[in-house]
């Protein structure tokens, strides 16, 4: 449960940083850098959105937001793919490094971070009308998402090379209507995703803090609302701390919380409950050893290299 809470809070922090970085660039473009707001300010502004949404009690109420958010993301990815191909065909590939040993550990943490939906499995199953279709939906979702991650990541790196930004939307042509629209829609999509990612952490912590329901007890209800408000403020403060190191922050969350959830705990459960042969037990031991090594090594490298990454692209820095 601790890993689930840490993972979900980490996802929310990363999303908040992404939105702040993206909206800062969008705002600077629209105002021609005449009314600049810091990344921290854009992070704090999001409090006005997330605190009211954190009061929602049922995950089903986020369903429509999730659908709209996914649509916005597909629009953004489609435009990104178009620009990637256009950049490669007109400008040629960027400067590419086949293997970067200093950054490879961050890739491992980021890859684990991409399994961000694992903590939502049970809530999603509970909200489905036809639960017997869950395995089919899960398999199809994993195949599609993994394919998109690999394809878009590889293509964007091929297009921009060593100039690729942590927030890839910053590599899009500045000032065009399409870029501004995609930045705005993608930010809205991520904003709609934050309450969904925060929901499991809230439910887990509240189950240990409050014994009763707030349905018939307004005191308990507002105690929970106060707790949710404080939790959102905590997420915002952590996001401010990691705002300039999004790639390292994602790697730490991926290694420290997502690797155990995705690879360590399932293997341990399989070893205890289902491993009925020496080969199965050996396989589980090898996988758990690799997962533990990855957890320690990636976390160590991410902390050691904290502060060494290039700052996010600032279009206003070149202006007089």
ABEGO torsion letter per residue (X at the ends): XAAAAAAAAAAAAAAAAAAAAAAAAAAAAAAGGABBBBAAAAAAAAAAAAAAAAABABAAAAAAAAAAAAAAAAAAAAAAAAAAAAAAAAAEBBBBBABBAAAAAAAAAAAAAAAAAAAAAAAAAAABABAAAAAAAAAAAAAAAAAAAAAAAAAAAAAAEAABBABAAAABBBGBAAAAAAAAAAAAAAAAAAAAAAAAAAAAAAAAABABBAAABAAAAAAAAAAAAAAAAAAAAAAAAAAABAAAAAAAAAAAAAAAAAAAAAAAAAAAAABABAAAAAAAAAAAAAAAAAAAAAAAAAAAABGABBBBBBAAAABX
